Amino acid sequence: MFGGIEQQTLLTMISHLIFIVITWYALQGFQIEKPMKPNHVFQAKLMLILLTITISSTVSNFFLDYLFWSQRIPSFFQ
């Protein structure tokens, strides 16, 4: 399906961006400001951004690993 390094790179970038959007949307349901000190809105938003990057990167890497490994399965049965 995806053979060239260019295609894998593009797929990786798109996957990371998609999971960033999904994770950002999911984290909007949490009120991360409540446990933070009052008047520290910037720190709360920064924490939300860092959590989004961390979670989405982990999920995207899992998804891509699973996809690339599943493409190698046919070679096991040859």
Backbone as ProteinMPNN parsed JSONL, in Angstrom:
{"seq_chain_A": "MFGGIEQQTLLTMISHLIFIVITWYALQGFQIEKPMKPNHVFQAKLMLILLTITISSTVSNFFLDYLFWSQRIPSFFQ", "coords_chain_A": {"N_chain_A": [[0.832, -1.184, 0.0], [1.61, 1.483, 1.081], [4.647, 2.331, 0.036], [6.915, 3.906, -0.633], [9.353, 6.101, 0.853], [8.592, 8.734, 0.887], [5.822, 8.603, 0.832], [5.314, 7.331, 3.264], [6.295, 9.251, 5.012], [4.552, 11.396, 4.512], [2.127, 10.183, 5.28], [2.678, 9.784, 7.999], [2.922, 12.44, 8.938], [0.33, 13.411, 8.407], [-1.17, 11.658, 9.998], [-0.233, 12.328, 12.593], [-1.152, 14.996, 12.74], [-3.935, 14.641, 12.516], [-4.479, 13.139, 14.839], [-3.68, 15.004, 16.736], [-5.667, 16.956, 16.471], [-7.949, 15.424, 17.176], [-7.277, 14.681, 19.823], [-7.019, 17.201, 21.042], [-9.666, 18.088, 20.811], [-10.919, 16.147, 22.439], [-9.752, 16.666, 24.946], [-10.833, 19.1, 25.546], [-13.086, 18.7, 26.997], [-12.343, 18.519, 29.621], [-11.835, 20.35, 32.643], [-9.189, 21.822, 33.066], [-8.26, 23.985, 34.372], [-9.224, 24.12, 36.961], [-7.727, 22.587, 39.043], [-5.46, 24.123, 38.996], [-3.483, 26.957, 40.067], [-5.074, 30.069, 40.926], [-5.537, 32.605, 38.413], [-3.612, 31.703, 36.591], [-3.785, 31.257, 33.813], [-2.32, 31.072, 31.411], [-0.409, 29.086, 32.007], [-2.137, 26.93, 32.382], [-3.238, 26.617, 29.796], [-0.883, 26.061, 28.4], [-0.188, 23.626, 29.592], [-2.324, 22.101, 28.671], [-1.78, 22.104, 25.922], [0.692, 20.747, 25.897], [-0.095, 18.255, 26.968], [-1.846, 17.47, 24.933], [-0.062, 17.174, 22.751], [1.597, 15.127, 23.748], [-0.182, 12.925, 24.247], [-1.43, 12.624, 21.717], [0.763, 12.095, 20.077], [1.67, 9.644, 21.088], [-0.565, 7.968, 20.593], [-0.793, 8.226, 17.81], [1.698, 7.177, 16.971], [1.353, 4.518, 17.84], [-0.811, 3.756, 16.189], [0.386, 4.054, 13.626], [2.55, 2.243, 13.831], [1.117, -0.15, 14.113], [-0.2, -0.186, 11.634], [1.997, -0.308, 9.787], [3.224, -2.677, 10.627], [1.172, -4.485, 10.091], [1.237, -4.472, 7.356], [3.45, -5.947, 6.829], [2.807, -8.535, 7.45], [1.973, -10.374, 5.346], [4.47, -11.196, 4.352], [5.393, -12.98, 6.202], [4.12, -15.348, 5.657], [5.117, -16.355, 3.331]], "CA_chain_A": [[0.0, 0.0, 0.0], [2.521, 2.618, 1.153], [5.963, 1.748, -0.13], [7.997, 4.872, -0.675], [9.634, 6.866, 2.063], [7.815, 9.97, 0.804], [4.448, 8.288, 1.212], [5.304, 7.064, 4.7], [6.478, 10.535, 5.678], [3.286, 12.121, 4.394], [1.157, 9.496, 6.119], [3.035, 10.055, 9.385], [2.562, 13.825, 9.238], [-1.138, 13.511, 8.423], [-1.633, 10.929, 11.175], [0.038, 13.143, 13.78], [-2.054, 16.147, 12.745], [-5.3, 14.171, 12.799], [-4.59, 12.771, 16.252], [-3.603, 16.239, 17.526], [-7.009, 17.547, 16.451], [-8.842, 14.562, 17.955], [-6.916, 14.776, 21.233], [-7.376, 18.55, 21.495], [-11.123, 18.083, 20.97], [-11.263, 15.315, 23.594], [-9.309, 17.313, 26.183], [-11.655, 20.278, 25.813], [-14.114, 18.299, 27.947], [-11.807, 18.602, 30.977], [-11.57, 21.687, 33.158], [-7.837, 21.707, 33.585], [-7.976, 25.181, 35.15], [-9.677, 23.971, 38.355], [-6.675, 22.259, 40.014], [-4.345, 25.058, 38.854], [-3.566, 28.161, 40.884], [-5.868, 31.133, 40.293], [-4.871, 33.569, 37.531], [-2.523, 31.081, 35.843], [-4.445, 30.783, 32.602], [-1.304, 30.711, 30.431], [0.153, 27.794, 32.386], [-3.164, 25.917, 32.131], [-3.296, 26.396, 28.347], [0.363, 25.405, 28.023], [-0.323, 22.231, 30.027], [-3.263, 21.466, 27.745], [-1.061, 21.898, 24.66], [1.68, 19.681, 26.101], [-0.845, 17.001, 27.09], [-2.335, 17.142, 23.598], [1.059, 16.669, 21.949], [2.048, 13.856, 24.311], [-1.176, 11.878, 24.018], [-1.641, 12.394, 20.282], [1.968, 11.472, 19.537], [1.659, 8.243, 21.504], [-1.632, 7.264, 19.881], [-0.44, 8.203, 16.389], [2.781, 6.206, 16.797], [0.753, 3.189, 17.956], [-1.584, 3.537, 14.976], [1.314, 3.872, 12.5], [3.248, 0.964, 14.031], [0.162, -1.217, 13.806], [-0.406, -0.177, 10.184], [3.201, -0.78, 9.1], [3.409, -4.1, 10.959], [0.162, -5.285, 9.387], [1.647, -4.572, 5.96], [4.521, -6.944, 6.755], [2.277, -9.859, 7.76], [2.039, -11.318, 4.22], [5.823, -11.746, 4.139], [5.588, -14.101, 7.137], [3.501, -16.555, 5.125], [5.674, -16.701, 2.012]], "C_chain_A": [[0.876, 1.247, 0.0], [3.931, 2.073, 1.11], [7.084, 2.752, -0.015], [8.147, 5.634, 0.625], [8.84, 8.174, 2.073], [6.379, 9.732, 1.256], [4.344, 8.021, 2.709], [5.454, 8.35, 5.497], [5.187, 11.34, 5.66], [2.22, 11.493, 5.279], [1.422, 9.774, 7.6], [2.63, 11.469, 9.779], [1.049, 13.997, 9.338], [-1.701, 12.828, 9.658], [-1.422, 11.75, 12.447], [-0.916, 14.329, 13.86], [-3.487, 15.75, 13.074], [-5.455, 13.84, 14.274], [-4.402, 13.969, 17.176], [-4.978, 16.883, 17.606], [-7.972, 16.738, 17.31], [-8.556, 14.686, 19.441], [-7.278, 16.141, 21.798], [-8.881, 18.625, 21.745], [-11.531, 17.3, 22.224], [-10.889, 15.996, 24.902], [-10.1, 18.578, 26.506], [-12.776, 19.973, 26.806], [-13.656, 18.366, 29.397], [-11.613, 20.067, 31.372], [-10.216, 21.655, 33.856], [-7.473, 22.914, 34.467], [-8.302, 25.009, 36.636], [-8.556, 23.605, 39.323], [-5.479, 23.22, 39.965], [-4.558, 26.254, 39.782], [-4.398, 29.217, 40.165], [-4.978, 32.074, 39.472], [-3.63, 33.005, 36.833], [-3.076, 30.45, 34.567], [-3.409, 30.329, 31.562], [-0.718, 29.336, 30.737], [-0.852, 26.669, 32.135], [-3.257, 25.593, 30.644], [-2.039, 25.689, 27.854], [0.329, 23.927, 28.409], [-1.253, 21.47, 29.094], [-2.592, 21.177, 26.401], [-0.056, 20.758, 24.793], [1.016, 18.317, 26.258], [-1.353, 16.539, 25.726], [-1.23, 16.544, 22.742], [1.498, 15.297, 22.434], [1.088, 12.716, 23.991], [-1.318, 11.573, 22.528], [-0.426, 11.736, 19.633], [2.006, 9.983, 19.862], [0.629, 7.445, 20.721], [-1.306, 7.156, 18.385], [0.684, 7.204, 16.118], [2.268, 4.772, 16.91], [0.005, 2.833, 16.673], [-0.659, 3.253, 13.786], [2.097, 2.574, 12.621], [2.349, -0.196, 13.649], [-0.057, -1.328, 12.295], [0.806, -0.76, 9.45], [3.472, -2.251, 9.4], [2.411, -4.972, 10.211], [0.5, -5.424, 7.907], [2.738, -5.624, 5.795], [4.035, -8.372, 7.014], [2.336, -10.809, 6.566], [3.419, -11.916, 3.996], [6.126, -12.893, 5.102], [5.087, -15.407, 6.552], [4.021, -16.935, 3.737], [6.753, -17.731, 2.15]], "O_chain_A": [[0.885, 1.993, -0.979], [4.368, 1.416, 2.055], [8.097, 2.484, 0.63], [7.197, 5.79, 1.393], [8.46, 8.666, 3.136], [5.795, 10.548, 1.969], [3.381, 8.444, 3.349], [4.817, 8.521, 6.536], [4.782, 11.9, 6.679], [1.484, 12.208, 5.959], [0.481, 9.978, 8.368], [2.053, 11.671, 10.848], [0.551, 14.655, 10.252], [-2.61, 13.356, 10.3], [-2.323, 11.856, 13.279], [-1.433, 14.635, 14.934], [-4.172, 16.445, 13.824], [-6.45, 14.216, 14.895], [-4.914, 13.959, 18.295], [-5.408, 17.309, 18.678], [-8.732, 17.311, 18.09], [-9.486, 14.787, 20.242], [-7.79, 16.232, 22.914], [-9.321, 19.157, 22.764], [-12.392, 17.747, 22.981], [-11.639, 15.91, 25.874], [-10.037, 19.073, 27.631], [-13.352, 20.89, 27.392], [-14.478, 18.282, 30.309], [-11.27, 20.908, 30.542], [-10.124, 21.485, 35.072], [-6.497, 22.868, 35.215], [-7.713, 25.686, 37.479], [-8.432, 24.26, 40.358], [-4.584, 23.135, 40.806], [-5.676, 26.521, 40.223], [-4.426, 29.256, 38.935], [-3.816, 32.301, 39.807], [-2.701, 33.75, 36.52], [-2.86, 29.27, 34.289], [-3.606, 29.307, 30.904], [-0.549, 28.515, 29.836], [-0.466, 25.576, 31.723], [-3.345, 24.424, 30.269], [-2.115, 24.817, 26.988], [0.768, 23.073, 27.638], [-0.99, 20.313, 28.764], [-2.814, 20.12, 25.81], [0.04, 19.904, 23.912], [1.518, 17.325, 25.732], [-1.295, 15.352, 25.406], [-1.434, 15.526, 22.081], [1.744, 14.401, 21.627], [1.509, 11.661, 23.516], [-1.326, 10.41, 22.124], [-0.576, 10.908, 18.735], [2.338, 9.162, 19.007], [0.93, 6.355, 20.236], [-1.521, 6.11, 17.774], [0.625, 6.462, 15.138], [2.703, 3.901, 16.157], [0.17, 1.738, 16.135], [-0.898, 2.315, 13.025], [2.292, 1.874, 11.627], [2.77, -1.115, 12.945], [-0.095, -2.429, 11.746], [0.646, -1.618, 8.582], [3.904, -2.992, 8.517], [2.751, -6.061, 9.75], [0.093, -6.395, 7.27], [2.919, -6.141, 4.692], [4.792, -9.321, 6.813], [2.718, -11.965, 6.745], [3.527, -13.036, 3.498], [7.023, -13.695, 4.843], [5.582, -16.473, 6.917], [3.413, -17.757, 3.052], [7.34, -18.148, 1.152]]}, "name": "protein", "num_of_chains": 1, "seq": "MFGGIEQQTLLTMISHLIFIVITWYALQGFQIEKPMKPNHVFQAKLMLILLTITISSTVSNFFLDYLFWSQRIPSFFQ"}
